[in-house]
């Protein structure tokens, strides 16, 4: 029995989507607990400082390199 490639792809995508949704329910249930632990003010300060450093840097610098250094 030949399986058409499109049918196999659709089945694979459906299976992947189903697994993602079933795993996501546990993650979404814990989302409220995670949000309360995020230091929003500290992230805002970090973001402001990062933007100033990037803007005033002597030469153009890649985001990844700037974060690593």
For each residue, the residues with C-beta under 8 A, 3 or more apart:
1:
2:
3: 7 8
4: 7 8
5: 8 9
6: 9 10
7: 3 4 10 11
8: 3 4 5 11 12
9: 5 6 12 13
10: 6 7 13 14
11: 7 8 14 15
12: 8 9 15 16
13: 9 10 16 17
14: 10 11 17 18
15: 11 12 18 19
16: 12 13 19 20
17: 13 14 20 21
18: 14 15 21 22
19: 15 16 22 23
20: 16 17 23 24
21: 17 18 24 25
22: 18 19 25
23: 19 20 26 27
24: 20 21 27 28
25: 21 22 28 29
26: 23 29 30
27: 23 24 30 31
28: 24 25 31
29: 25 26
30: 26 27 33 34
31: 27 28 34 35
32: 35 36
33: 30 36 37
34: 30 31 37 38
35: 31 32 38
36: 32 33
37: 33 34
38: 34 35 43
39: 42 43
40: 43 44
41: 44 45
42: 39 45 46
43: 38 39 40 46 47
44: 40 41 47 48
45: 41 42 48 49
46: 42 43 49 50
47: 43 44 50 51
48: 44 45 51 52
49: 45 46 52 53
50: 46 47 53 54 66 67
51: 47 48 54 55
52: 48 49 55 56
53: 49 50 56 57 66
54: 50 51 57 61 63 66
55: 51 52
56: 52 53
57: 53 54 60 61 66
58:
59:
60: 57
61: 54 57 65 66
62: 65 66
63: 54 66 67
64: 67 68
65: 61 62 68 69
66: 50 53 54 57 61 62 63 69
67: 50 63 64
68: 64 65
69: 65 66
